Structures are given as structure tokens and as C-alpha cells.
């Protein structure tokens, strides 16, 4: 799908979302005090409006917002359904639409659209797959700490639970800031084609983006079976691509929060979310593309 089609699909799914889920959410809140219902309504509609703007102006921060908000809506619908107050029709419509929205914002094509929103006309960014160690457990926990405590604090305070609501609010702000920043890092990882060559922009692997100019690019293709290239994939699942260079290029690797490793490599591995599209775009830019013949290590790492 083209970026234009993805953009309108995203807007077409998100724009009606509030209207499709609100009957179920209102039913779930029906037994709550008026102040709680009002707080939930104002907060929910405000969040919907903010994310709607993100669909109109694609950007990496909008991608983070979308991928936090859509699953949160689905979780809210499930919580409302658990109260037994919404009707079966309202619950089914809300859950179905929220599930579709969650799938759409999670598509690699949506990531591709958003990361290229602020890109220059002569460059093309391709998102990198999330690190494998984060996919099950840490990622979900960070999401819960971003989307859960602040609404919970607001509803508790609206319900008159001043002490508990205040404690949750105090803890919610730093949780949202720290975990939100961590989640946003995943939206700022990409492999970029620029007129001068390619750039690897990965704050989780590199202290600074690295430019690999056309003159030193030997080949870009799937990882060789006998590859001993520098692994910058972060254990991400998917097809790993290998960038082979004619000479070593210096880079500063991120080994830990305060530890750096200054080194150089002539071969490196990375995992884009759309590897086939990366290779196709490389071919369009007349970069050498293909799977090199297997050979023994040549010591250029």
C-alpha cells in the first residue's frame, strides 16, 4: 500500500473510534458517580482528539501515541464489558472496532508512514524491528505504566479517593515520562536512504547515526549463512539484512547507559520491519543489492 492509502486507512479507522466505543464505555461507567463519568468522558475525548491530530500529521511521536492509545482503548472496552452493564451489541461493536484499530496502528506500513512524515523529500526511512528481548514482558509493562496510572489517578481523585488518588498521581508522572521516553525510542529507529548513501539511525545501538557513503557500499542483501558481521539487530525477529562495505567505517556503539565502544566495521547486520521493501528501494537507488556468495571470513570486520 502507498503512504496515501495507509494514511487514509489510519484516519478512517481512528476518526469513528470514539463514537463506536463510547456507548460501551458509558455503559460500563453508568454505576459510577457523575464526577467520575465526566472525568472519563473529558479525558477520553481529549485523548481521542490528540491522537486524531497524529493521524493527520504523521510523525514518529504520533506513531508512539497511536501504538499506546489504540490498545488502551481496547483494554478500556474489555474493562467496561467486565462490569456487565454495556449491552452485547455495544460491547461487540466497540471491541471489534478497537481491535481493528489496534491491528492497523501495529502494521509495519503504519510505522513506515509515520517515520517518513518529517523526512526530507530526497530521503526514505525504513523502521527497524523492536529488540527481541523487549517484545514479551518489558514492552507490555512499559505500555501499562504509560497508559494506566494517570487515568487511574484522575478517576480516583474524581471519585473522592484523595489519598490513594494522590499517591497514584505522584507515581504516575515519573512512570509515564520514563516509560514513554523508552517506548518512543522504538519509534526513532530506522535505516535511511539519502542521496549520499545510507544512514543507520538506531539510538539503542549507536550513540550517533552513521552515514555509509555510496563509494564504500559493496552490497546490501540478506544475511549470509556464514556471516560474522557486526550484529546491530538487538535480537529482533525477522529477516536480517547485511550491509557490506569496502572499508571499515568508524562508529560509536551503545553498550550500556554510560559505556561506549569506539570501533569500526566493514560488515553489519540490522533487521528492518520491511526487508523486501528496503532491498527494492535500494535497487531503485542503484545500490548493489543481492545475496553474496558464501565465503570464509575475510577479517574485515
C-alpha angles and dihedrals in degrees: 000000000000120000090252093056092046091049093053092043089054093048092044091055098042102041095064093038097095092050094048097047102036097079089057094044092047089051091052091051095045094104094049127095119274093250091055092050092048093049091049092048095048093044094045096049091044092052091047091052093049092051090045088060088052090058090051095049107035114211138143092260088052090053089055091049093049094048091050097043103045096056088043090058090050090050091050091052091051090049091050091049090052090064090064093225103106116081120252091247094051091046094048094048093046095046093046095049093044090050091051090049091051091052093047095050089048094055117114087231090062091052090049091052096049100044090051094050095093095028121121115258092249096052133071124201126205118195120235122232116256118263112273094232091061100048099083115039113351095054094050092045092051090049092051091050091051100046102027115053101048096053090041091053092048093050093046092051091046088052092054097254092134101167098043092039091050093050092049091047092052091052095040098064099058090040092053093046097047098040093039090054090049092051091047090057087068089058092053099059117101148139110235133203112209131170091260094051132279135325130205109212108184117142089187093060105023133043090215134015114266125219119212107194122217093249093066099040108108099171144337118206148114117316114275117238091239096041119144094179124147105277112227095157095103087221092293116169118242140057111331119217124211123215111201120195134192091229139018118274119205119237139165111236123208106231098163143341093287103012125093133187116206108204147130136233139183094200130042140168129221135166118225121190090235106036095165091053091049091055092045091051091047089055090050088055089050096245117150107267131181147080109289119223114266115261140160122279111284098197097241097122 
